């Protein structure tokens, strides 16, 4: 096994652990509408592991949680919304190495509204009505946005600690082979 396979295996393990955390978090908080740690975890994953890892996490989390919470046409839109958030977060992490918790919190709040906007497109594709559906969903989008901000503040310091360990382990693996 070469060094890139070891790194990929380690990275895949991190994605699997984040997927498990996201699934448990989403199901645990399912009693509070739209307040869940999934978006925050996808943002953190994208920043540290890159856009492909965040998109993979988006697909895994959506599929696994919707197997329990219910599948429907909205599943596709959830994957699209979270994948776009993961892609954007991955690009932010790729081009910006220092991350202010304040700016990440603002970004996470904006992602809550972006997620709601993308999911509202679901209604447009089915009924052709976008604006009434989107406006009716704004209180739920606000709950999602506030939840994202809280989860970023709570989870970013903890998860970033482990990702910094991953970065040092990756560096060690590269230098030993």
C-alpha positions as protocol buffer text, in pm:
chain_id: "A"
residue {
  index: 1
  type: UNK
  ca { x: 0 y: 0 z: 0 }
}
residue {
  index: 2
  type: UNK
  ca { x: 151 y: 332 z: -101 }
}
residue {
  index: 3
  type: UNK
  ca { x: 134 y: 654 z: 99 }
}
residue {
  index: 4
  type: UNK
  ca { x: -156 y: 802 z: -101 }
}
residue {
  index: 5
  type: UNK
  ca { x: -369 y: 496 z: -25 }
}
residue {
  index: 6
  type: UNK
  ca { x: -294 y: 532 z: 347 }
}
residue {
  index: 7
  type: UNK
  ca { x: -393 y: 895 z: 334 }
}
residue {
  index: 8
  type: UNK
  ca { x: -710 y: 817 z: 140 }
}
residue {
  index: 9
  type: UNK
  ca { x: -802 y: 541 z: 384 }
}
residue {
  index: 10
  type: UNK
  ca { x: -748 y: 774 z: 677 }
}
residue {
  index: 11
  type: UNK
  ca { x: -949 y: 1050 z: 508 }
}
residue {
  index: 12
  type: UNK
  ca { x: -1229 y: 803 z: 426 }
}
residue {
  index: 13
  type: UNK
  ca { x: -1235 y: 703 z: 792 }
}
residue {
  index: 14
  type: UNK
  ca { x: -1272 y: 1068 z: 893 }
}
residue {
  index: 15
  type: UNK
  ca { x: -1558 y: 1112 z: 645 }
}
residue {
  index: 16
  type: UNK
  ca { x: -1730 y: 801 z: 781 }
}
residue {
  index: 17
  type: UNK
  ca { x: -1697 y: 930 z: 1138 }
}
residue {
  index: 18
  type: UNK
  ca { x: -1836 y: 1269 z: 1035 }
}
residue {
  index: 19
  type: UNK
  ca { x: -2122 y: 1095 z: 855 }
}
residue {
  index: 20
  type: UNK
  ca { x: -2202 y: 899 z: 1171 }
}
residue {
  index: 21
  type: UNK
  ca { x: -2190 y: 1221 z: 1376 }
}
residue {
  index: 22
  type: UNK
  ca { x: -2416 y: 1396 z: 1123 }
}
residue {
  index: 23
  type: UNK
  ca { x: -2666 y: 1110 z: 1112 }
}
residue {
  index: 24
  type: UNK
  ca { x: -2687 y: 1083 z: 1490 }
}
residue {
  index: 25
  type: UNK
  ca { x: -2709 y: 1462 z: 1524 }
}
residue {
  index: 26
  type: UNK
  ca { x: -2983 y: 1497 z: 1264 }
}
residue {
  index: 27
  type: UNK
  ca { x: -3193 y: 1218 z: 1411 }
}
residue {
  index: 28
  type: UNK
  ca { x: -3135 y: 1338 z: 1768 }
}
residue {
  index: 29
  type: UNK
  ca { x: -3248 y: 1691 z: 1687 }
}
residue {
  index: 30
  type: UNK
  ca { x: -3532 y: 1586 z: 1454 }
}
residue {
  index: 31
  type: UNK
  ca { x: -3788 y: 1695 z: 1714 }
}
residue {
  index: 32
  type: UNK
  ca { x: -3681 y: 2060 z: 1659 }
}
residue {
  index: 33
  type: UNK
  ca { x: -3778 y: 2161 z: 1304 }
}
residue {
  index: 34
  type: UNK
  ca { x: -3475 y: 2251 z: 1090 }
}
residue {
  index: 35
  type: UNK
  ca { x: -3229 y: 2267 z: 1380 }
}
residue {
  index: 36
  type: UNK
  ca { x: -2961 y: 2008 z: 1314 }
}
residue {
  index: 37
  type: UNK
  ca { x: -2580 y: 1992 z: 1310 }
}
residue {
  index: 38
  type: UNK
  ca { x: -2552 y: 1855 z: 955 }
}
residue {
  index: 39
  type: UNK
  ca { x: -2485 y: 2183 z: 774 }
}
residue {
  index: 40
  type: UNK
  ca { x: -2224 y: 2288 z: 1030 }
}
residue {
  index: 41
  type: UNK
  ca { x: -2046 y: 1952 z: 1004 }
}
residue {
  index: 42
  type: UNK
  ca { x: -2048 y: 1970 z: 624 }
}
residue {
  index: 43
  type: UNK
  ca { x: -1901 y: 2322 z: 639 }
}
residue {
  index: 44
  type: UNK
  ca { x: -1625 y: 2211 z: 875 }
}
residue {
  index: 45
  type: UNK
  ca { x: -1556 y: 1901 z: 664 }
}
residue {
  index: 46
  type: UNK
  ca { x: -1529 y: 2111 z: 349 }
}
residue {
  index: 47
  type: UNK
  ca { x: -1293 y: 2358 z: 509 }
}
residue {
  index: 48
  type: UNK
  ca { x: -1053 y: 2092 z: 637 }
}
residue {
  index: 49
  type: UNK
  ca { x: -1092 y: 1797 z: 398 }
}
residue {
  index: 50
  type: UNK
  ca { x: -1188 y: 1971 z: 75 }
}
residue {
  index: 51
  type: UNK
  ca { x: -1490 y: 1992 z: -153 }
}
residue {
  index: 52
  type: UNK
  ca { x: -1499 y: 1625 z: -262 }
}
residue {
  index: 53
  type: UNK
  ca { x: -1502 y: 1505 z: 99 }
}
residue {
  index: 54
  type: UNK
  ca { x: -1781 y: 1751 z: 186 }
}
residue {
  index: 55
  type: UNK
  ca { x: -1990 y: 1646 z: -112 }
}
residue {
  index: 56
  type: UNK
  ca { x: -1940 y: 1281 z: -18 }
}
residue {
  index: 57
  type: UNK
  ca { x: -2047 y: 1361 z: 337 }
}
residue {
  index: 58
  type: UNK
  ca { x: -2353 y: 1544 z: 204 }
}
residue {
  index: 59
  type: UNK
  ca { x: -2469 y: 1246 z: -1 }
}
residue {
  index: 60
  type: UNK
  ca { x: -2401 y: 994 z: 278 }
}
residue {
  index: 61
  type: UNK
  ca { x: -2573 y: 1197 z: 547 }
}
residue {
  index: 62
  type: UNK
  ca { x: -2879 y: 1277 z: 338 }
}
residue {
  index: 63
  type: UNK
  ca { x: -2927 y: 922 z: 217 }
}
residue {
  index: 64
  type: UNK
  ca { x: -2871 y: 757 z: 556 }
}
residue {
  index: 65
  type: UNK
  ca { x: -3088 y: 996 z: 756 }
}
residue {
  index: 66
  type: UNK
  ca { x: -3367 y: 997 z: 501 }
}
residue {
  index: 67
  type: UNK
  ca { x: -3378 y: 617 z: 520 }
}
residue {
  index: 68
  type: UNK
  ca { x: -3492 y: 672 z: 878 }
}
residue {
  index: 69
  type: UNK
  ca { x: -3674 y: 1006 z: 856 }
}
residue {
  index: 70
  type: UNK
  ca { x: -3836 y: 949 z: 516 }
}
residue {
  index: 71
  type: UNK
  ca { x: -3736 y: 960 z: 150 }
}
residue {
  index: 72
  type: UNK
  ca { x: -3905 y: 1176 z: -107 }
}
residue {
  index: 73
  type: UNK
  ca { x: -3838 y: 1415 z: -391 }
}
residue {
  index: 74
  type: UNK
  ca { x: -3692 y: 1654 z: -134 }
}
residue {
  index: 75
  type: UNK
  ca { x: -3399 y: 1413 z: -86 }
}
residue {
  index: 76
  type: UNK
  ca { x: -3254 y: 1518 z: -421 }
}
residue {
  index: 77
  type: UNK
  ca { x: -3282 y: 1885 z: -329 }
}
residue {
  index: 78
  type: UNK
  ca { x: -3126 y: 1824 z: 13 }
}
residue {
  index: 79
  type: UNK
  ca { x: -2829 y: 1654 z: -153 }
}
residue {
  index: 80
  type: UNK
  ca { x: -2796 y: 1943 z: -399 }
}
residue {
  index: 81
  type: UNK
  ca { x: -2815 y: 2208 z: -126 }
}
residue {
  index: 82
  type: UNK
  ca { x: -2571 y: 2039 z: 110 }
}
residue {
  index: 83
  type: UNK
  ca { x: -2337 y: 1947 z: -176 }
}
residue {
  index: 84
  type: UNK
  ca { x: -2324 y: 2311 z: -290 }
}
residue {
  index: 85
  type: UNK
  ca { x: -2256 y: 2422 z: 67 }
}
residue {
  index: 86
  type: UNK
  ca { x: -1983 y: 2158 z: 93 }
}
residue {
  index: 87
  type: UNK
  ca { x: -1833 y: 2260 z: -239 }
}
residue {
  index: 88
  type: UNK
  ca { x: -1825 y: 2626 z: -138 }
}
residue {
  index: 89
  type: UNK
  ca { x: -1681 y: 2541 z: 204 }
}
residue {
  index: 90
  type: UNK
  ca { x: -1416 y: 2327 z: 41 }
}
residue {
  index: 91
  type: UNK
  ca { x: -1315 y: 2611 z: -187 }
}
residue {
  index: 92
  type: UNK
  ca { x: -1301 y: 2847 z: 109 }
}
residue {
  index: 93
  type: UNK
  ca { x: -1077 y: 2603 z: 294 }
}
residue {
  index: 94
  type: UNK
  ca { x: -855 y: 2555 z: -9 }
}
residue {
  index: 95
  type: UNK
  ca { x: -789 y: 2923 z: -67 }
}
residue {
  index: 96
  type: UNK
  ca { x: -806 y: 3057 z: 288 }
}
residue {
  index: 97
  type: UNK
  ca { x: -596 y: 2893 z: 557 }
}
residue {
  index: 98
  type: UNK
  ca { x: -696 y: 3102 z: 861 }
}
residue {
  index: 99
  type: UNK
  ca { x: -1059 y: 3082 z: 970 }
}
residue {
  index: 100
  type: UNK
  ca { x: -1223 y: 3330 z: 1201 }
}
residue {
  index: 101
  type: UNK
  ca { x: -1497 y: 3169 z: 1410 }
}
residue {
  index: 102
  type: UNK
  ca { x: -1702 y: 3486 z: 1367 }
}
residue {
  index: 103
  type: UNK
  ca { x: -1684 y: 3476 z: 985 }
}
residue {
  index: 104
  type: UNK
  ca { x: -1756 y: 3102 z: 985 }
}
residue {
  index: 105
  type: UNK
  ca { x: -2061 y: 3163 z: 1201 }
}
residue {
  index: 106
  type: UNK
  ca { x: -2188 y: 3433 z: 963 }
}
residue {
  index: 107
  type: UNK
  ca { x: -2121 y: 3200 z: 670 }
}
residue {
  index: 108
  type: UNK
  ca { x: -2308 y: 2915 z: 846 }
}
residue {
  index: 109
  type: UNK
  ca { x: -2607 y: 3140 z: 910 }
}
residue {
  index: 110
  type: UNK
  ca { x: -2613 y: 3239 z: 541 }
}
residue {
  index: 111
  type: UNK
  ca { x: -2592 y: 2871 z: 447 }
}
residue {
  index: 112
  type: UNK
  ca { x: -2911 y: 2809 z: 647 }
}
residue {
  index: 113
  type: UNK
  ca { x: -3100 y: 3053 z: 426 }
}
residue {
  index: 114
  type: UNK
  ca { x: -2930 y: 2919 z: 112 }
}
residue {
  index: 115
  type: UNK
  ca { x: -3036 y: 2565 z: 203 }
}
residue {
  index: 116
  type: UNK
  ca { x: -3396 y: 2682 z: 242 }
}
residue {
  index: 117
  type: UNK
  ca { x: -3382 y: 2860 z: -93 }
}
residue {
  index: 118
  type: UNK
  ca { x: -3260 y: 2547 z: -271 }
}
residue {
  index: 119
  type: UNK
  ca { x: -3523 y: 2330 z: -102 }
}
residue {
  index: 120
  type: UNK
  ca { x: -3792 y: 2576 z: -205 }
}
residue {
  index: 121
  type: UNK
  ca { x: -3702 y: 2504 z: -566 }
}
residue {
  index: 122
  type: UNK
  ca { x: -3855 y: 2162 z: -500 }
}
residue {
  index: 123
  type: UNK
  ca { x: -4197 y: 2327 z: -480 }
}
residue {
  index: 124
  type: UNK
  ca { x: -4132 y: 2519 z: -799 }
}
residue {
  index: 125
  type: UNK
  ca { x: -4050 y: 2202 z: -993 }
}
residue {
  index: 126
  type: UNK
  ca { x: -4370 y: 2035 z: -875 }
}
residue {
  index: 127
  type: UNK
  ca { x: -4632 y: 2310 z: -857 }
}
residue {
  index: 128
  type: UNK
  ca { x: -4471 y: 2606 z: -1031 }
}
residue {
  index: 129
  type: UNK
  ca { x: -4517 y: 2824 z: -721 }
}
residue {
  index: 130
  type: UNK
  ca { x: -4195 y: 2937 z: -562 }
}
residue {
  index: 131
  type: UNK
  ca { x: -4248 y: 3262 z: -374 }
}
residue {
  index: 132
  type: UNK
  ca { x: -4540 y: 3160 z: -146 }
}
residue {
  index: 133
  type: UNK
  ca { x: -4362 y: 2838 z: -53 }
}
residue {
  index: 134
  type: UNK
  ca { x: -4034 y: 3017 z: 11 }
}
residue {
  index: 135
  type: UNK
  ca { x: -4194 y: 3291 z: 222 }
}
residue {
  index: 136
  type: UNK
  ca { x: -4388 y: 3036 z: 426 }
}
residue {
  index: 137
  type: UNK
  ca { x: -4062 y: 2853 z: 493 }
}
residue {
  index: 138
  type: UNK
  ca { x: -3863 y: 3158 z: 611 }
}
residue {
  index: 139
  type: UNK
  ca { x: -3929 y: 3095 z: 983 }
}
residue {
  index: 140
  type: UNK
  ca { x: -3794 y: 2741 z: 940 }
}
residue {
  index: 141
  type: UNK
  ca { x: -3496 y: 2874 z: 743 }
}
residue {
  index: 142
  type: UNK
  ca { x: -3431 y: 3119 z: 1026 }
}
residue {
  index: 143
  type: UNK
  ca { x: -3434 y: 2833 z: 1278 }
}
residue {
  index: 144
  type: UNK
  ca { x: -3192 y: 2643 z: 1054 }
}
residue {
  index: 145
  type: UNK
  ca { x: -2967 y: 2949 z: 1021 }
}
residue {
  index: 146
  type: UNK
  ca { x: -2957 y: 3014 z: 1395 }
}
residue {
  index: 147
  type: UNK
  ca { x: -2896 y: 2645 z: 1462 }
}
residue {
  index: 148
  type: UNK
  ca { x: -2607 y: 2648 z: 1212 }
}
residue {
  index: 149
  type: UNK
  ca { x: -2448 y: 2941 z: 1393 }
}
residue {
  index: 150
  type: UNK
  ca { x: -2480 y: 2770 z: 1731 }
}
residue {
  index: 151
  type: UNK
  ca { x: -2346 y: 2438 z: 1599 }
}
residue {
  index: 152
  type: UNK
  ca { x: -2047 y: 2608 z: 1433 }
}
residue {
  index: 153
  type: UNK
  ca { x: -1959 y: 2781 z: 1760 }
}
residue {
  index: 154
  type: UNK
  ca { x: -1993 y: 2452 z: 1951 }
}
residue {
  index: 155
  type: UNK
  ca { x: -1844 y: 2204 z: 1702 }
}
residue {
  index: 156
  type: UNK
  ca { x: -1574 y: 2397 z: 1516 }
}
residue {
  index: 157
  type: UNK
  ca { x: -1322 y: 2412 z: 1803 }
}
residue {
  index: 158
  type: UNK
  ca { x: -1364 y: 2040 z: 1877 }
}
residue {
  index: 159
  type: UNK
  ca { x: -1360 y: 1908 z: 1521 }
}
residue {
  index: 160
  type: UNK
  ca { x: -1084 y: 2145 z: 1411 }
}
residue {
  index: 161
  type: UNK
  ca { x: -865 y: 2006 z: 1691 }
}
residue {
  index: 162
  type: UNK
  ca { x: -899 y: 1657 z: 1542 }
}
residue {
  index: 163
  type: UNK
  ca { x: -847 y: 1780 z: 1187 }
}
residue {
  index: 164
  type: UNK
  ca { x: -527 y: 1953 z: 1289 }
}
residue {
  index: 165
  type: UNK
  ca { x: -414 y: 1616 z: 1426 }
}
residue {
  index: 166
  type: UNK
  ca { x: -511 y: 1464 z: 1089 }
}
residue {
  index: 167
  type: UNK
  ca { x: -299 y: 1724 z: 908 }
}
residue {
  index: 168
  type: UNK
  ca { x: 2 y: 1646 z: 1126 }
}
residue {
  index: 169
  type: UNK
  ca { x: -52 y: 1270 z: 1082 }
}
residue {
  index: 170
  type: UNK
  ca { x: -77 y: 1319 z: 706 }
}
residue {
  index: 171
  type: UNK
  ca { x: 249 y: 1513 z: 712 }
}
residue {
  index: 172
  type: UNK
  ca { x: 413 y: 1237 z: 918 }
}
residue {
  index: 173
  type: UNK
  ca { x: 290 y: 967 z: 677 }
}
residue {
  index: 174
  type: UNK
  ca { x: 426 y: 1156 z: 379 }
}
residue {
  index: 175
  type: UNK
  ca { x: 769 y: 1198 z: 535 }
}
residue {
  index: 176
  type: UNK
  ca { x: 805 y: 837 z: 653 }
}
residue {
  index: 177
  type: UNK
  ca { x: 742 y: 683 z: 311 }
}
